[in-house]
Amino acid sequence: MYKKESLYGRFSRKVINQSKTILVLWVFFFLASLLLAPAFFSRLTPPQLSVKGSPSFMAESLWEKEFSGQIEEQAMIVFHSDRYRADAIEYKQAVEGVLEEVERIDGIYKVISPYEDGLTVTGAPYSADGHTSFALLLMEDEGKEAIRIDGEIRGIIEGNKPIEMYLTGRTATINDLTAMVRKDLTVAERTALPVVMVILLFVFGSAVAAVIPILLGLAGVFITFGLLAILGFENIDIFVPSVVSMIGLGLGIDYSLFILMRYKEECEKADRTEALVKAMTTSGKSVIMSGLTVMASLVGLLVIKASLFVNIALGTFISIGVLLSLSVTFLPALLHVLGDRIDYLSFRKKASGNHQPKEKLYRWTKHILDRPGFFLWCCLLLLILMIFPAFSLQLKTDISDKALEGYSSGKANDLLARHISPGIYAPVYLIYKSDDGSLTDKDLQRMAQITDDLREDASVANVVSVTDVLSDLLGDLSVDGLEELAAIDDTQMGLSMLVNKELSMAPIMILLKDAPDEMRSIQFIEALRNRYGDEMVWNKVYIGGMAAMIADLHQETIDKTPVAASVILVISFILLMLTFKSVFIPLKAIVLNLLCILASIGTAVLIFQYGWGEHLFSFESTGYVQSYLPVLSFAILFGLSMDYEVFLVSRIREEREKGMQDEEAIARGIEYTGPFITQAALIMMVVFIAFLFTHMLEVKQLGFMLSVAVLLDATVIRLILVPIMLRLMGKWNWWIPKKSA
């Protein structure tokens, strides 16, 4: 018993005293989270591209308010046959037979067959060769009802048909993305966990001890899913489950490993209760500081006003909060209840002295401390070579449609892109708003002029506006003609997307020749905004659509990345300075972490931008790195790297406080923590590498960046550069300005 026990010690004793109650509560939370998992996955949405307050955000809000009408959602059934053309009797009978069944589904408002006229931005719903066509489905329902309709449509189009039929649209894409993500998470876990189990068996020599870190990691992931489900978030980005699983498993295993190894070390010196308290007051404290640093780093992402970053930051923030709670309550409670049973199913009496001092690491540290200049320059040269490709970094916001190539929506979109137009499923819209409360003849003439100008643009495949309908059906470009047209029931459905009910604003629908995430589409949006900039300032013109949202997300990310990075650096510096009562240690950590992160980005450029890893990791290089990944990886990696920083420097300070000289304390700190750091890093790398074999390219890129950074951090940074820099600074390591009297 300590004379003056710390807060961590007193809290640990309370946990030990209530260990069974705490375990029962966590088991309840875990089982409840399993039941909530389907609700979580049902709220997944395609990539969240909106940027709050951006021009596309305002256009999207206006569209949803003014032009949705009775139609809540649109979908497409895409038809294709290599053998038959659309005018062949076999093709036509198959299409019409399916559409008759679809039209009878409750909730379908209207079906526009490729064999009938309808107001559609695509013009004729056929490919040039006549082998591909599509039907437009307009639905009155969304949410759960849309999911039901989606399932019924799939049941109709699937099976033995004379032609290919695929469903696409918002709900179809969400369902396919959800199925893909669940499959990917299963593959990643089945790939990583057996390897992690083998490593943990080698570390602990006991099956019971080896299972504990895996159990904590999995519990953290599923409880996070459950919390996200019950917190009422309607839209959760499809990227969130992968990030939460990646970070949750990696850090969960990491945190429990640090505490468990210190616990087993202390068991050699004291009884299990005191050993557990000691482990929690040392490694447990380090875990808490590390976790808080990661959470603080994520705050920097909120500077970027994009739903994607808010989703990821929130999901990861909750995940780390859950992991910290499990680490300081569930883990010590479980260890106390297990007692000596933690060594059950052992294949050796001791874990080969894994917790004992490592003389080789001690001698290695002494060796590099004797020749600091040589090792310093060797490491810096390696890092510079790895960083160099980052100077040619090219960023792009990719919507990951290729990830769905094996699913119905992916196949439908691919057929549309290859045979009709890459931009067909995501048109751009230019909303023209009247100054006078309702459209005037002058407004309609201006809209007609804009429509004609757009048709001349080399990037545009087709344009449709209400002025086309007026000219084609009535030959009269006037408000009287518009009011007459609005009164015709047969065209009211089409007009709901071409003019609002009050006849005060109307969108011009623009079909681009390129996919919405192609740079040519982004450049078109920029040119369009420059062309109509004055009218946008006076709120007469709003430009929206997926391409506009991608352009705004890309620009917001580029503009705010330096600000977000600065926030992360400042927060990390303050937290580390308060933790270690030092100015130099936080500065050293920031510099080394920056080098490590830049090296991981540089390596990612080689693998993904230049395509060096295409065959190894089964992807097709786009020639870019996902635009939001550098800042996202920066936030995550900066937090993760503090894990080892806090653990290592805390042990060095602990040895120094025992009376050792700085150089000896550094060597002993490396000697004790080196094996832990290496094994923890190896486990985290296995988890991250497992995500390289998923479908989403951005998940592959993030997993690769994290694995490279962790490898560098645990070897070059922690075992070479950190001890060298601590040795060179000497007593200045622990200097901090003191308050004047």
MOQUI-V890482 format. One record per backbone hydrogen bond with DSSP energy under -0.5 kcal/mol. NH is the residue of the N-H (numbers start at 1). CO is the residue of the C=O. If there is no record, write none. Layout:
# MOQUI-V890482
NH & CO
NH & CO
This chain:
# MOQUI-V890482
5 & 2
10 & 6
11 & 7
12 & 8
13 & 9
14 & 10
15 & 11
16 & 12
17 & 13
18 & 14
19 & 16
22 & 18
23 & 19
24 & 20
25 & 21
26 & 22
27 & 23
28 & 24
29 & 25
30 & 26
31 & 27
32 & 28
33 & 29
34 & 30
35 & 31
36 & 32
37 & 33
40 & 36
41 & 37
42 & 38
43 & 39
43 & 40
44 & 41
45 & 236
49 & 47
52 & 50
52 & 305
54 & 51
58 & 54
59 & 55
60 & 56
61 & 57
62 & 58
63 & 59
64 & 60
65 & 61
66 & 62
67 & 63
68 & 63
71 & 68
72 & 70
72 & 139
73 & 139
75 & 137
76 & 168
77 & 135
78 & 76
78 & 166
79 & 133
80 & 164
81 & 131
86 & 130
88 & 85
92 & 88
93 & 89
94 & 90
95 & 91
96 & 92
97 & 93
98 & 94
99 & 95
100 & 96
101 & 97
102 & 98
103 & 99
104 & 100
104 & 101
105 & 102
108 & 105
109 & 107
109 & 138
110 & 138
112 & 136
113 & 111
116 & 113
120 & 118
123 & 120
126 & 124
127 & 132
128 & 419
130 & 127
133 & 79
134 & 125
135 & 77
136 & 112
137 & 75
138 & 110
139 & 73
139 & 137
140 & 107
141 & 107
145 & 142
147 & 143
148 & 144
149 & 145
150 & 146
151 & 147
152 & 148
153 & 149
154 & 150
155 & 151
156 & 152
157 & 153
158 & 154
161 & 159
164 & 80
166 & 78
168 & 76
170 & 74
173 & 169
174 & 170
175 & 171
176 & 172
177 & 173
178 & 174
179 & 175
180 & 176
181 & 177
182 & 178
183 & 179
184 & 180
185 & 181
186 & 182
187 & 183
188 & 184
189 & 185
190 & 186
191 & 187
192 & 188
193 & 189
195 & 191
196 & 192
197 & 193
198 & 194
199 & 195
200 & 196
201 & 197
202 & 198
203 & 199
204 & 200
205 & 201
207 & 345
208 & 344
209 & 342
210 & 206
211 & 207
212 & 208
213 & 209
214 & 210
215 & 211
216 & 212
217 & 213
218 & 214
219 & 215
220 & 216
221 & 217
222 & 218
223 & 219
224 & 220
225 & 221
226 & 222
227 & 223
228 & 224
229 & 225
230 & 226
231 & 227
232 & 229
233 & 228
234 & 232
236 & 43
236 & 234
238 & 45
240 & 237
243 & 239
244 & 240
245 & 241
246 & 242
247 & 243
248 & 244
249 & 245
250 & 246
251 & 247
252 & 248
253 & 249
254 & 250
255 & 251
256 & 252
257 & 253
258 & 254
259 & 255
260 & 256
261 & 257
262 & 258
263 & 259
264 & 260
265 & 261
266 & 262
267 & 263
268 & 265
269 & 266
270 & 266
275 & 271
276 & 272
277 & 273
278 & 274
279 & 275
280 & 276
281 & 277
282 & 278
283 & 279
284 & 279
285 & 280
286 & 282
287 & 283
288 & 284
289 & 285
290 & 286
291 & 287
292 & 288
293 & 289
294 & 290
295 & 291
296 & 292
297 & 293
298 & 294
299 & 295
299 & 296
300 & 296
300 & 297
301 & 298
302 & 298
302 & 299
303 & 300
304 & 301
305 & 303
306 & 304
307 & 50
308 & 48
310 & 306
311 & 307
312 & 308
313 & 309
314 & 310
315 & 311
316 & 312
317 & 313
318 & 314
319 & 315
320 & 316
321 & 317
322 & 318
323 & 319
324 & 320
325 & 321
326 & 322
327 & 323
328 & 324
329 & 325
330 & 325
331 & 326
333 & 329
334 & 330
335 & 331
336 & 332
337 & 333
338 & 334
339 & 335
341 & 338
342 & 339
343 & 340
344 & 341
346 & 343
347 & 205
348 & 205
352 & 350
354 & 351
356 & 353
358 & 671
359 & 357
362 & 358
363 & 359
364 & 360
365 & 361
366 & 362
367 & 363
368 & 364
369 & 365
370 & 366
371 & 367
372 & 369
375 & 371
376 & 372
377 & 373
378 & 374
379 & 375
380 & 376
381 & 377
382 & 378
383 & 379
384 & 380
385 & 381
386 & 382
387 & 383
388 & 384
389 & 385
390 & 387
391 & 388
392 & 389
393 & 390
396 & 625
398 & 396
403 & 400
404 & 401
405 & 402
407 & 404
410 & 404
411 & 407
412 & 408
413 & 409
414 & 410
415 & 411
416 & 412
417 & 413
418 & 414
419 & 415
420 & 416
421 & 416
422 & 513
423 & 512
424 & 421
426 & 423
428 & 510
429 & 544
430 & 508
431 & 429
431 & 542
432 & 430
432 & 506
433 & 431
433 & 540
434 & 504
439 & 503
444 & 440
445 & 441
446 & 442
447 & 443
448 & 444
449 & 445
450 & 446
451 & 447
452 & 448
453 & 449
454 & 450
455 & 451
456 & 452
456 & 453
457 & 454
460 & 457
461 & 511
462 & 511
464 & 509
468 & 465
469 & 465
470 & 466
471 & 467
472 & 468
473 & 469
474 & 469
474 & 470
475 & 470
476 & 470
478 & 476
482 & 478
483 & 479
484 & 480
485 & 481
486 & 482
487 & 483
488 & 485
489 & 487
491 & 488
492 & 488
492 & 489
493 & 489
495 & 491
496 & 492
497 & 494
498 & 495
499 & 495
500 & 505
503 & 500
506 & 432
508 & 430
509 & 464
509 & 507
510 & 428
511 & 462
511 & 509
512 & 510
513 & 459
518 & 515
521 & 518
522 & 518
523 & 519
524 & 520
525 & 521
526 & 522
527 & 523
528 & 524
529 & 525
530 & 526
531 & 527
532 & 528
533 & 530
536 & 532
537 & 533
538 & 534
539 & 536
540 & 535
541 & 535
542 & 431
544 & 429
544 & 542
549 & 545
550 & 546
551 & 547
552 & 548
553 & 549
554 & 550
555 & 551
556 & 552
557 & 553
558 & 554
559 & 555
560 & 556
561 & 557
562 & 558
564 & 560
565 & 561
566 & 562
567 & 563
568 & 564
569 & 565
570 & 566
571 & 567
572 & 568
573 & 569
574 & 570
575 & 571
576 & 572
577 & 573
578 & 574
579 & 575
580 & 576
581 & 577
582 & 577
583 & 735
584 & 732
585 & 733
587 & 583
588 & 584
589 & 585
590 & 586
591 & 587
592 & 588
593 & 589
594 & 590
595 & 591
596 & 592
597 & 593
598 & 594
599 & 595
600 & 596
601 & 597
602 & 598
603 & 599
604 & 600
605 & 601
606 & 602
607 & 603
608 & 604
609 & 604
609 & 605
610 & 605
612 & 606
613 & 607
614 & 611
617 & 613
618 & 614
619 & 614
621 & 619
623 & 608
625 & 394
627 & 396
629 & 626
630 & 626
632 & 628
633 & 629
634 & 630
635 & 631
636 & 632
637 & 633
638 & 634
639 & 635
640 & 636
641 & 637
642 & 638
643 & 639
643 & 640
644 & 640
645 & 641
646 & 642
647 & 643
648 & 644
649 & 645
650 & 646
651 & 647
652 & 648
653 & 649
654 & 650
655 & 651
656 & 652
657 & 653
658 & 654
658 & 655
659 & 656
660 & 655
665 & 661
666 & 662
667 & 663
668 & 664
669 & 665
670 & 666
671 & 667
672 & 668
673 & 669
674 & 670
677 & 673
678 & 674
679 & 675
680 & 676
681 & 677
682 & 678
683 & 679
684 & 680
685 & 681
686 & 682
687 & 683
688 & 684
689 & 685
690 & 686
691 & 687
691 & 688
692 & 689
693 & 690
694 & 691
700 & 696
701 & 697
702 & 698
703 & 699
704 & 700
705 & 701
706 & 702
707 & 703
708 & 704
709 & 705
710 & 706
711 & 707
712 & 708
713 & 709
714 & 710
715 & 711
717 & 712
718 & 713
719 & 715
720 & 716
721 & 716
722 & 717
724 & 720
725 & 721
726 & 722
727 & 723
728 & 724
729 & 725
730 & 726
732 & 729
733 & 730
734 & 731
735 & 732
